[in-house]
Amino acid sequence: MNSNRSSSTLALLIAFVSVLGLGVVAGALAGWENEDEVLLISLATLAVFSEIFDFSPFPNSRISISFGLILAAGMLGGLQGVAAVASATAMADYAVHRTHPAKSIFNLATLILSGAAYVGVLEALTTPSDGDSIASLGPAVFGTFIAFFVNSGLLTMAISLETGNHPWTVWNVNFRWTLPHYVILGVLAVFTAATYDRWALPGLTLLASPLLMTWLAMKQYTDSTADLSSDASRP
């Protein structure tokens, strides 16, 4: 009975979040005008490669740098940028990992809602008079925190309902340790916007090294954690 109730609640959660996220996408597309398509295609392409080379530290989670690219798209292109890069990320995830369509839509919705929260914070705390992108560093970092908690919170609820584990346990094991890495991605998103404002597309190549280093640091950490767990389980 409890299992059936959890399954029904999970289905309702997935449906609600998916409808909400797809509604944001529809609104973003309706407001599409004079967007920098070349920039968004470039960020979307990087996101696709990020998904191809992501890794899974735990059964219900995957790690990539796509989140940082979505934040950069949000800073440079608002909701339209978030919708474009998040959609490319979700489609790449589906193509590479062959996830269930409902799960892919849910993942897209969580990325969209996270990016929308980030954009909302930026719009609330910054003004055009603030100048270049670096002036938005404080609001952007705060927005990254909000986006992270939206994303990890929704995923935690879904995983908790699916596995029956307590939400705090799920969040603590799967997401708590990634917070510093996501903050780094938020900072890199600001510098991505700043380099693009100054040097256009060639400036994005300057971010390739720090983005790669962030990905490598996250992978090395999870690999070392897995090795320690494996050693501890040996007799």
Contacts in CASP RR format, 6 or more apart in sequence:
PFRMAT RR
TARGET T0000
AUTHOR 0000-0000-0000
METHOD contacts of the structure
MODEL  1
MNSNRSSSTLALLIAFVSVLGLGVVAGALAGWENEDEVLLISLATLAVFS
EIFDFSPFPNSRISISFGLILAAGMLGGLQGVAAVASATAMADYAVHRTH
PAKSIFNLATLILSGAAYVGVLEALTTPSDGDSIASLGPAVFGTFIAFFV
NSGLLTMAISLETGNHPWTVWNVNFRWTLPHYVILGVLAVFTAATYDRWA
LPGLTLLASPLLMTWLAMKQYTDSTADLSSDASRP
6 161 0 8 1.000
6 162 0 8 1.000
6 164 0 8 1.000
7 161 0 8 1.000
9 161 0 8 1.000
10 158 0 8 1.000
10 161 0 8 1.000
10 162 0 8 1.000
13 157 0 8 1.000
13 158 0 8 1.000
13 161 0 8 1.000
14 102 0 8 1.000
14 103 0 8 1.000
14 105 0 8 1.000
14 106 0 8 1.000
14 158 0 8 1.000
17 106 0 8 1.000
17 109 0 8 1.000
17 110 0 8 1.000
17 113 0 8 1.000
17 154 0 8 1.000
18 102 0 8 1.000
18 105 0 8 1.000
18 106 0 8 1.000
18 108 0 8 1.000
18 109 0 8 1.000
19 109 0 8 1.000
20 109 0 8 1.000
20 113 0 8 1.000
21 108 0 8 1.000
21 109 0 8 1.000
21 112 0 8 1.000
21 113 0 8 1.000
21 116 0 8 1.000
22 105 0 8 1.000
22 108 0 8 1.000
22 109 0 8 1.000
22 112 0 8 1.000
24 79 0 8 1.000
24 83 0 8 1.000
24 112 0 8 1.000
24 113 0 8 1.000
24 116 0 8 1.000
25 83 0 8 1.000
25 87 0 8 1.000
25 108 0 8 1.000
25 112 0 8 1.000
27 79 0 8 1.000
28 79 0 8 1.000
28 80 0 8 1.000
28 81 0 8 1.000
28 82 0 8 1.000
28 83 0 8 1.000
29 80 0 8 1.000
29 83 0 8 1.000
31 80 0 8 1.000
32 80 0 8 1.000
35 77 0 8 1.000
35 80 0 8 1.000
35 81 0 8 1.000
35 84 0 8 1.000
36 76 0 8 1.000
36 77 0 8 1.000
38 201 0 8 1.000
39 76 0 8 1.000
39 196 0 8 1.000
39 201 0 8 1.000
40 73 0 8 1.000
40 77 0 8 1.000
40 80 0 8 1.000
40 81 0 8 1.000
40 84 0 8 1.000
40 85 0 8 1.000
42 201 0 8 1.000
42 204 0 8 1.000
43 69 0 8 1.000
43 72 0 8 1.000
43 73 0 8 1.000
43 81 0 8 1.000
43 84 0 8 1.000
43 85 0 8 1.000
43 204 0 8 1.000
44 84 0 8 1.000
44 85 0 8 1.000
44 87 0 8 1.000
44 88 0 8 1.000
44 89 0 8 1.000
45 88 0 8 1.000
46 69 0 8 1.000
46 204 0 8 1.000
46 211 0 8 1.000
47 66 0 8 1.000
47 69 0 8 1.000
47 70 0 8 1.000
47 85 0 8 1.000
47 88 0 8 1.000
47 89 0 8 1.000
47 92 0 8 1.000
48 88 0 8 1.000
48 89 0 8 1.000
48 92 0 8 1.000
50 64 0 8 1.000
50 65 0 8 1.000
50 66 0 8 1.000
50 69 0 8 1.000
50 89 0 8 1.000
50 215 0 8 1.000
51 64 0 8 1.000
51 66 0 8 1.000
51 89 0 8 1.000
51 92 0 8 1.000
51 93 0 8 1.000
51 96 0 8 1.000
52 92 0 8 1.000
52 96 0 8 1.000
53 64 0 8 1.000
53 215 0 8 1.000
54 62 0 8 1.000
54 63 0 8 1.000
54 64 0 8 1.000
54 66 0 8 1.000
55 62 0 8 1.000
55 63 0 8 1.000
55 64 0 8 1.000
55 219 0 8 1.000
55 222 0 8 1.000
56 62 0 8 1.000
56 63 0 8 1.000
57 63 0 8 1.000
57 222 0 8 1.000
57 225 0 8 1.000
57 226 0 8 1.000
58 173 0 8 1.000
58 174 0 8 1.000
60 155 0 8 1.000
60 159 0 8 1.000
60 162 0 8 1.000
60 163 0 8 1.000
60 170 0 8 1.000
60 174 0 8 1.000
61 155 0 8 1.000
61 174 0 8 1.000
61 175 0 8 1.000
62 93 0 8 1.000
62 97 0 8 1.000
63 178 0 8 1.000
63 181 0 8 1.000
63 218 0 8 1.000
63 219 0 8 1.000
63 222 0 8 1.000
64 89 0 8 1.000
64 215 0 8 1.000
65 185 0 8 1.000
65 211 0 8 1.000
65 214 0 8 1.000
65 215 0 8 1.000
66 85 0 8 1.000
66 89 0 8 1.000
66 111 0 8 1.000
67 111 0 8 1.000
67 114 0 8 1.000
67 147 0 8 1.000
67 151 0 8 1.000
67 182 0 8 1.000
67 185 0 8 1.000
68 182 0 8 1.000
68 185 0 8 1.000
68 186 0 8 1.000
68 188 0 8 1.000
68 189 0 8 1.000
69 85 0 8 1.000
69 89 0 8 1.000
69 189 0 8 1.000
69 192 0 8 1.000
70 82 0 8 1.000
70 85 0 8 1.000
70 86 0 8 1.000
70 89 0 8 1.000
70 111 0 8 1.000
70 114 0 8 1.000
70 115 0 8 1.000
71 115 0 8 1.000
71 118 0 8 1.000
71 140 0 8 1.000
71 144 0 8 1.000
71 147 0 8 1.000
71 185 0 8 1.000
71 186 0 8 1.000
71 189 0 8 1.000
72 85 0 8 1.000
72 188 0 8 1.000
72 189 0 8 1.000
72 192 0 8 1.000
72 193 0 8 1.000
73 81 0 8 1.000
73 82 0 8 1.000
73 84 0 8 1.000
73 85 0 8 1.000
73 86 0 8 1.000
74 81 0 8 1.000
74 82 0 8 1.000
74 85 0 8 1.000
74 115 0 8 1.000
74 118 0 8 1.000
74 119 0 8 1.000
74 122 0 8 1.000
75 122 0 8 1.000
75 133 0 8 1.000
75 136 0 8 1.000
75 140 0 8 1.000
75 189 0 8 1.000
75 190 0 8 1.000
75 192 0 8 1.000
75 193 0 8 1.000
76 192 0 8 1.000
76 193 0 8 1.000
76 196 0 8 1.000
78 119 0 8 1.000
79 116 0 8 1.000
79 119 0 8 1.000
82 111 0 8 1.000
82 112 0 8 1.000
82 115 0 8 1.000
82 116 0 8 1.000
82 118 0 8 1.000
82 119 0 8 1.000
83 112 0 8 1.000
86 108 0 8 1.000
86 111 0 8 1.000
86 112 0 8 1.000
86 115 0 8 1.000
87 108 0 8 1.000
89 108 0 8 1.000
89 111 0 8 1.000
90 104 0 8 1.000
90 105 0 8 1.000
90 107 0 8 1.000
90 108 0 8 1.000
90 111 0 8 1.000
91 104 0 8 1.000
93 99 0 8 1.000
93 104 0 8 1.000
93 107 0 8 1.000
94 101 0 8 1.000
94 104 0 8 1.000
99 107 0 8 1.000
106 158 0 8 1.000
110 150 0 8 1.000
110 151 0 8 1.000
110 154 0 8 1.000
110 155 0 8 1.000
111 151 0 8 1.000
113 150 0 8 1.000
113 151 0 8 1.000
113 154 0 8 1.000
114 147 0 8 1.000
114 148 0 8 1.000
114 150 0 8 1.000
114 151 0 8 1.000
115 147 0 8 1.000
115 150 0 8 1.000
117 143 0 8 1.000
117 146 0 8 1.000
117 147 0 8 1.000
117 150 0 8 1.000
118 140 0 8 1.000
118 143 0 8 1.000
118 144 0 8 1.000
118 146 0 8 1.000
118 147 0 8 1.000
121 139 0 8 1.000
121 142 0 8 1.000
121 143 0 8 1.000
121 146 0 8 1.000
121 147 0 8 1.000
122 136 0 8 1.000
122 139 0 8 1.000
122 140 0 8 1.000
122 143 0 8 1.000
124 139 0 8 1.000
125 138 0 8 1.000
125 139 0 8 1.000
125 142 0 8 1.000
126 135 0 8 1.000
126 136 0 8 1.000
126 139 0 8 1.000
130 136 0 8 1.000
132 194 0 8 1.000
132 197 0 8 1.000
132 198 0 8 1.000
133 190 0 8 1.000
133 191 0 8 1.000
133 193 0 8 1.000
133 194 0 8 1.000
133 197 0 8 1.000
134 190 0 8 1.000
134 191 0 8 1.000
134 194 0 8 1.000
136 190 0 8 1.000
136 193 0 8 1.000
137 187 0 8 1.000
137 190 0 8 1.000
140 186 0 8 1.000
140 187 0 8 1.000
140 189 0 8 1.000
140 190 0 8 1.000
141 183 0 8 1.000
141 186 0 8 1.000
141 187 0 8 1.000
141 190 0 8 1.000
144 182 0 8 1.000
144 183 0 8 1.000
144 185 0 8 1.000
144 186 0 8 1.000
144 187 0 8 1.000
144 189 0 8 1.000
145 183 0 8 1.000
147 182 0 8 1.000
148 179 0 8 1.000
148 182 0 8 1.000
148 183 0 8 1.000
152 171 0 8 1.000
152 174 0 8 1.000
152 175 0 8 1.000
152 178 0 8 1.000
153 171 0 8 1.000
153 175 0 8 1.000
155 174 0 8 1.000
155 175 0 8 1.000
156 167 0 8 1.000
156 170 0 8 1.000
156 171 0 8 1.000
156 174 0 8 1.000
156 175 0 8 1.000
157 167 0 8 1.000
159 165 0 8 1.000
159 170 0 8 1.000
159 174 0 8 1.000
160 166 0 8 1.000
160 167 0 8 1.000
160 170 0 8 1.000
163 170 0 8 1.000
177 221 0 8 1.000
178 218 0 8 1.000
181 214 0 8 1.000
181 217 0 8 1.000
181 218 0 8 1.000
184 214 0 8 1.000
185 214 0 8 1.000
188 207 0 8 1.000
188 210 0 8 1.000
188 211 0 8 1.000
188 214 0 8 1.000
191 207 0 8 1.000
191 210 0 8 1.000
192 204 0 8 1.000
192 207 0 8 1.000
195 203 0 8 1.000
195 204 0 8 1.000
195 206 0 8 1.000
195 207 0 8 1.000
196 203 0 8 1.000
196 204 0 8 1.000
199 206 0 8 1.000
END
